[in-house]
Every structure is written in C-alpha cells, then in structure tokens.
Amino acid sequence: MSKFEIIGGNKLKGDIVPQGAKNEALQVICAVLLTKEEVIIDNIPNIRDVNKLIELLAYIGVKVEKLGEEKYSFKAENVNLDLIQTPEYCKLATGLRGSIMIVGPMLARFHKASNPIPGGDKIGRRRLDTHYMGFQKLGADVSFNEKVSSYEITATKLKGTYMLLDEASVTGTANIVMSAVMAEGKTTIFNAACEPYLFQLCSMLNRMGANISGVGSNLLVIEGVKELKGTTHRLLPDMIEVGSFIGLAAMTSSEITIKDVNYQQLGIIPDVFRRLGIKIEHIGDDIHIPSQDIYEVERFMDGSIMTIADAPWPGFTPDLISIALVVATQARGSVLIHQKMFESRLFFVDKLIDMGAQIILCDPHRATVIGLEKRYPLRGVNMVSPDIRAGVALLIAALSAQGKSTIDNIEQIDRGYSNIDKRLNAIGACIKRV
C-alpha cells in the first residue's frame, strides 16, 4: 500500500484545472452499453474507480480504444452475456460501487443483468433499494443468488409506468432512466435526482435517440424507443474537485485560480464557501481565490450559529461536507456541520482533533467546529484515509499544518482524484508518494 508524506505550511500559487467529473463518468460510460454503435467520451479522469469500470466493460466484450490522454472510444457491439456469471466478472464488479450502473443499460438492451454486491467507501449504509424497486416497476424480476452473493435481474419485456422514487438517489435515477429509454410506452419518474450529472446523462441519451423530457428537473418523462445510436460526449469538470481546491486555497492562505470550472453547473457550492468567509472571484469561466490570512464565518440574520448541511441538488452536495468541515477548523467563528445522509462520514474528525482542531462530534451526523482563526496552526500527524472525500480533507489539513504528516491508504484518494500529488506539487505543495 502507498502513502503520502506531506510537509505542510507552504503557500501555494498558480493555476489548476479540475479533472472530468468522476460521478458523471461512472454513469455515461455505462450508457455505452445501450447501443452497438461507437460512443466517444472526452475528459475522462484517470482515476482508479473509472479505470476499473472501463476494465469491467472491456471484460464483457465492449471494444475500448484510447484516443487521447482523456478521450476514449467505446463500441458495445459484441457483448458476451455469459461472462456476467463468471467469477472474474464478480471479482471486477465487487471492486467498485459504480458497477451497479451497468444493470440499467444491460436490462434495457439485453433484458438480463447480474450485480454482485458492490464495494466502495465505508461511509455508512448505502442502500440500493431505489434501483431495484425502479426495475421492478418497469416489469423486471429481481432475485438474490446467495451462493455468489449476487442480484440477478431479468425481464422478458420492460414496460413504461409511473413511479415516485422513495429517495432522490442520483445513481438510482440514472440507472432507472437508462433502463427506461427502450421500454415500451411512457415512463414518468417523479422525485428524480436533478444533479448536473443527470442533466449530462439525459442530454447524452437524447443525442443517442432517446426521448426524455423534463431534463434538469425532478420530473422526467421518457417515451421509449426501439434502439439508440452512437454519439460524442464531454464530461463536466468535477465540481467536488473545484470545491476541494477552494477549501485548499483558504486553509493554506494561497492564491489559486481554478480554470474552466463551468460555473453555472456549480450550483450553491461557491456560496457555501463564501458563508465560511472565503473570497471567491468569478472571472470568465474561472474561479480566483485570493490569498487570505483570515476568513470569518457568517452568522444567520438572527445572529445564530452558521449551519452547513448537505441536501439533494440544488442543495449542498454531501461529497463536500468533509471539505467544509476541515475549512471551518481554521476560520474565525463557529460552524455546525450536519451530514444527514451517511452515518459514518464524520468519523475522520478524530484525526483532525489529533492535529489540534477544536471539534465536538455531537453524534454520527453532526459536528460543531470552533475555528482557530489560524492563530494555532494544525500540527502534522500520522493518519489513514477512510474514504475518498475524507482522504482529501485530511490532505488539505496536512498541507496547512506545521511539520510533517503521513496519510496511509491513499488508494482511497486515488479512486477519486487523478494524480493529485503531482498537480498540487506543481503549484507549490510538498507531497511525496511512498
């Protein structure tokens, strides 16, 4: 296993370009299974989870060709359905949570799919009920094979229907949309997730010949078509990286320009960091963060303590709660961080407390952070990355700390951030991969 050795306390300066969106990539790459024609996708990030998904598709017969550093051609003309029952497929699929996204397009085109219980971050319960309930409403049968710990999904024919999702699950919505685009008749999905990733996926599917209306809203109407054709698609910049870089600049008192962020798709993210006192300048399609010695947390209009909470889009994305929490440790003022979705995502705060942060973990979902105003810098310690987002939050903390820190299990960070050490070192960080 690899680890990072970080010498903190350096100010960073320069431009940095966010990678393509990881969460979008896991959806649109699976969508190539919906057609036998070529699909070209650009701005694909070179990260472990995405690379594993591409490897999984190649294993079942998708022809994959790398056209450039971040550009791939996919052609799912000769998919071998027998391979989804093999131990090799199970091993590959359980290696990443994103493998669940294969089920929808496989069901739509081949009326058959298999889904071994997927892996992923250990951040709390991450149920898949929304996916399977949607498939069942479209007419699929879902059973569990205890011998191989795999869900088997089959359908003689998928038929459009009305469904009200029990939660606005991003991956659940995407999977159901992909299964419904070739179902017979009309499918109506209410309480659909409406993240930019879904907007991108639905726009791509429409270019492939699908008939989806209400794109970008929580009410999607899909008229089934008989087949889809090929297309080209470019991923959005990763908004989680953009938020991470905003937090990094504030914590290290650095001047950083984040390039080509597609600002209109960032939603409330810049405003949440502004509430933490961070100056954010929107210039063209770039974000400029000037160097700040002190950033002061706002209070609500009635004078009460600021609360940062996650919520379904257009609310604040759960993937940036860890970053907001770490940024608050060096702010002037106090913040209540409320992570509503995952009950284990805040457990990394004990590492921040070891570094000198003042945090009260109220319960598995809430933490009160008393900012140190940078009067008492964090100190370097040895840490372990528990998941992708907490790992980067700890990396940001280490870059702001005095002395040397080590972060073990950085494979978790590599799952979501492409060459993060090299990219940050290029603007003045001191990170060594061991």
MARRO-581508 format. One line per 10 residues: number of its first residue (from 0); their letters; for each residue x negated, y, z of C-alpha. Coordinates in steps of 0.001 Angstrom, whole numbers. Each point is the difference from the previous one (the first is absolute). Layout:
<pts>
NUM> A> X:Y:Z  ...
</pts>
This chain:
<pts>
0> MSKFEIIGGN> 0:0:0  -1129:3553:-727  11:3053:2216  -515:3755:-274  -2666:1840:1950  949:3665:217  -2007:2976:1204  2591:2617:885  -40:3738:453  -841:968:-3599
10> KLKGDIVPQG> 1997:2601:-1889  1102:-1165:-3430  307:2185:-3082  1082:-584:-3570  2645:-1469:-2272  1583:-3416:342  2467:-1743:-2323  2648:-2297:1509  247:-3504:-1428  3103:-1353:-1690
20> AKNEALQVIC> 2873:-792:2367  -421:-3431:1599  3683:-473:833  1078:929:-3514  -2611:-2294:-1536  1345:-3064:1828  3446:647:-1499  -733:976:-3597  -2631:-2726:-500  2608:-2606:940
30> AVLLTKEEVI> 2411:1594:-2488  -2193:-1207:-2891  1581:-3438:562  3291:1359:-1358  -1188:-6:-3616  -2083:-2132:-2337  -1360:3156:-1626  -3135:1912:1013  171:2462:2885  -2907:2421:565
40> IDNIPNIRDV> -403:1566:3439  -2511:2757:787  -1409:1440:3243  43:-3402:1761  -2039:222:3231  -2889:-2416:500  1164:-1322:3372  271:-3487:1471  3808:-300:75  427:1119:-3607
50> NKLIELLAYI> -2863:-2171:-1226  1521:-3023:1758  3360:659:-1667  -1630:214:-3433  -1825:-3265:754  3316:-1615:954  1667:1074:-3256  -2951:-1236:-2025  238:-3369:1768  3577:-598:-1188
60> GVKVEKLGEE> -877:855:-3587  256:3779:-399  -2666:1162:-2434  -1944:2755:1767  -2513:2217:-1781  -1952:2830:1595  -10:2942:-2415  -1869:2467:2190  -1065:740:3559  3634:363:1145
70> KYSFKAENVN> 1939:-1124:-3077  1395:-3493:-624  2003:-1794:-2662  2476:-2691:1108  1847:-2463:-2228  2309:-2523:1675  782:-1959:-3153  -1062:-3436:1243  904:-223:3693  -375:-3536:1391
80> LDLIQTPEYC> 2875:-509:2447  -1413:-3303:1247  -2921:1819:1588  2182:1806:2555  365:-3311:1855  -3730:-697:301  -2140:334:3153  -2231:2466:-1868  2970:2298:-644  1065:-228:3651
90> KLATGLRGSI> -3501:899:1138  -192:3016:-2296  3535:1200:825  -391:-244:3771  -3106:2180:-253  1991:3175:-544  3398:1289:970  547:1495:-3456  523:-3474:-1445  3671:282:1015
100> MIVGPMLARF> 395:2470:-2893  -481:-2793:-2548  3313:-1606:980  2333:2610:-1535  -1443:7:-3518  -527:-3794:17  3638:-496:964  1214:2441:-2661  -1941:-1510:-2886  -503:-3646:962
110> HKASNPIPGG> 2821:-520:2571  -2496:-1611:2351  -2539:1210:2567  -1937:-1226:2993  -1212:2169:2842  -2350:-1369:2677  179:1989:3235  -2232:2982:-863  -2862:1474:2018  -802:3684:512
120> DKIGRRRLDT> -427:2398:2893  782:-1136:3535  1923:3130:935  3182:-1585:1286  2981:-1831:-1439  370:516:-3743  3121:-1843:-1001  871:-969:-3553  3752:-413:502  853:2952:-2258
130> HYMGFQKLGA> -1760:-1652:-2947  1717:-3367:382  3445:1420:779  -226:2035:-3208  -979:-3061:-2048  2889:-1968:1503  2510:2732:-850  -1187:-201:-3602  779:-3720:35  -3304:-1626:961
140> DVSFNEKVSS> -422:-2902:2393  -2659:398:2699  -1386:-2955:1959  -3021:-543:2222  -2408:-2854:-577  -1434:-788:3424  -2661:-2336:-1371  -1823:2804:-1797  1465:2975:1950  1405:1494:-3171
150> YEITATKLKG> 3293:1546:-1101  1444:-1467:-3209  2261:2319:-1999  1990:-1231:-2985  2906:1234:-2104  1850:-1446:-2972  1145:3506:-833  -294:3376:1722  3110:2135:16  260:3695:835
160> TYMLLDEASV> 1787:1042:3175  344:2780:2572  -2290:-93:3025  -617:2232:2980  -3528:-690:1228  -315:-594:3731  -3134:2162:-15  -1590:2337:-2533  -2905:-2384:-547  -2444:1213:-2668
170> TGTANIVMSA> -1196:-3444:-1040  3485:-1464:484  1535:2598:-2307  -2736:-471:-2608  365:-3775:39  3788:137:-337  -232:2556:-2818  -2410:-2239:-1921  2279:-3008:480  3086:1968:-1103
180> VMAEGKTTIF> -1275:1617:-3220  822:-3141:-2015  3000:-1164:2016  3354:-262:-1724  2127:3106:491  -402:2956:2356  -1890:52:3288  505:2843:2457  -2515:422:2824  939:2421:2789
190> NAACEPYLFQ> -2440:1010:2755  -2814:-650:-2451  -3448:1242:948  -863:3103:-2031  -3769:338:515  -2033:1276:-2966  -1139:-3619:-507  3604:-966:-827  362:2989:-2310  -3120:-1138:-1824
200> LCSMLNRMGA> 1099:-3636:-192  3493:821:-1259  -1376:2470:-2556  -2400:-2673:-1252  2800:-2590:-229  2186:2432:-1950  -2833:511:-2487  -105:-3796:-327  3670:0:-987  1777:-270:3354
210> NISGVGSNLL> 3108:2083:703  -386:1489:3488  1784:3192:1026  -271:1974:3244  -3802:-283:-95  -1517:1860:2955  3193:-213:2085  1309:-2523:2529  2744:-1153:-2391  -1268:-2018:-2951
220> VIEGVKELKG> 2231:-1356:-2759  -1503:-2654:-2261  1610:-1266:-3194  -1590:-3344:-805  -1807:-507:-3306  -1054:-3228:-1718  -3721:700:-269  -2683:2597:633  -2897:1132:-2158  -3523:1225:688
230> TTHRLLPDMI> -1044:3492:1080  -2826:2093:1392  -9:1421:3510  -2240:2137:2215  63:-250:3783  495:3024:2219  -2878:1124:2210  231:-1705:3396  1831:2344:2351  -1297:-1936:3013
240> EVGSFIGLAA> -3552:785:-1086  951:3634:-491  1353:180:3561  -3055:-1840:1322  -2349:2519:-1647  1993:2922:1419  -420:-1479:3480  -3695:-714:-585  -670:3612:-1008  1707:1327:3140
250> MTSSEITIKD> -1707:-2408:2403  -3498:720:-1362  505:3779:-514  -786:-598:-3676  840:1803:-3207  1399:-2533:-2431  1906:278:-3275  2222:-2975:-808  368:-115:-3773  2992:-894:-2181
260> VNYQQLGIIP> 2389:-908:2816  3304:249:-1938  1215:2427:2647  3708:-249:-786  -19:-3699:942  -1569:553:3439  3335:946:1555  -221:1110:3627  -3598:-1201:532  -1750:3403:-337
270> DVFRRLGIKI> 2570:1665:2269  -479:-2585:2769  -3744:671:53  712:3744:-43  2062:-517:3181  -3156:-1399:1560  -1668:3338:-799  -1964:-1009:-3105  -379:2638:-2707  936:-1479:-3368
280> EHIGDDIHIP> -364:1983:-3222  1825:-1245:-3085  -2013:1015:-3077  1252:-1312:-3336  331:-3728:596  -2765:4:2649  67:363:3769  -2732:2081:1619  -670:-411:3728  -2187:2835:1346
290> SQDIYEVERF> -2337:-621:2919  1767:555:3343  -1648:-14:3397  3392:-151:1740  3436:-1061:-1207  2974:616:2263  3130:-2141:144  3270:1806:-576  2885:-265:2435  3644:-348:-876
300> MDGSIMTIAD> 2093:3187:-30  1281:-658:3524  -3557:-347:1297  106:-3780:410  -2930:-2272:-830  -578:-874:-3652  1099:-3505:-1009  -1381:-1749:-3064  2154:-2989:-957  172:-2271:-3027
310> APWPGFTPDL> 3165:-395:-2056  1133:-1377:-3366  -852:2267:-2925  267:2970:-256  -1035:-241:3656  -3600:-425:1162  -1497:-3273:-1183  -870:-2554:2735  -3367:-605:-1675  -1228:3437:1123
320> ISIALVVATQ> 1106:-188:3641  -3414:-1387:1026  -1737:2893:-1782  2258:2624:1609  -689:-1508:3418  -3764:123:-425  135:3584:-1298  2032:1043:3057  -2780:-1136:2365  -2133:3035:-919
330> ARGSVLIHQK> 2793:2552:-442  937:2795:2384  3273:-1069:1567  1914:-3222:571  1928:-2274:-2342  2382:-2906:442  -675:-2612:-2690  3008:-2258:-615  -622:-3066:-2187  3501:-1412:-417
340> MFESRLFFVD> -552:-2824:-2443  -2809:-2253:1278  -437:-945:3635  -3738:-765:-177  -1287:2882:-2103  -984:2260:2914  -2044:-2584:1873  -3219:1319:-1547  180:3046:2299  -1994:-1821:2679
350> KLIDMGAQII> -3051:453:-2260  681:3728:-217  305:163:3787  -3389:-1723:245  -1342:2786:-2216  1303:2617:2443  3398:853:-1475  2809:902:2387  2917:-2214:-999  2848:-1432:2028
360> LCDPHRATVI> 1510:-3075:-1643  3589:320:1188  1198:-3262:-1565  -748:-1987:-3187  1601:2707:-2128  -966:3307:1660  -3217:1692:1014  -557:3451:1481  -3238:1620:-1169  -1567:2862:1959
370> GLEKRYPLRG> -2319:1827:-2383  -3601:670:1038  -332:3151:-2174  -3410:-1342:-1121  -1444:1189:3326  -725:-3623:879  -1071:-1916:-3135  831:-3650:-244  -2929:-2337:641  -1173:-2876:-2140
380> VNMVSPDIRA> 1038:-3524:1050  283:-3510:-1445  3411:-750:-1501  1916:-2531:-2092  2375:943:-2822  3402:-1597:782  1728:1002:-3258  -507:2175:-3072  1351:3300:1304  -1291:-289:3568
390> GVALLIAALS> -3384:-940:-1462  -225:3243:-1950  1276:1961:3002  -2867:-1472:2041  -2423:835:-2812  1163:3630:87  -406:54:3777  -3517:-1431:-329  -983:2608:-2603  1046:2759:2415
400> AQGKSTIDNI> -1647:-1589:3065  -3406:699:1488  -2468:-2847:-441  268:-3381:-1683  3120:-2126:-390  503:-3429:-1523  3212:-1346:-1488  273:-3758:-498  2487:-1838:-2229  -216:2677:-2692
410> EQIDRGYSNI> 1456:-2476:-2468  3303:1393:1293  -1027:3499:-1153  -1199:-1366:-3356  3492:-1430:-559  1340:3525:-467  -2878:2420:-661  -2347:-326:-2973  -3707:538:804  957:2353:2809
420> DKRLNAIGAC> -3539:41:1395  -1636:1008:-3307  2622:2647:-747  -294:1622:3433  -3793:-240:25  27:1950:-3281  1424:3030:1870  -2245:-210:3047  1166:-2874:2198  -2469:-2460:1500
430> IKRV> 1540:-3479:-323  -2070:-3155:-424  1576:-3299:-1063  -1714:-2908:1789
</pts>
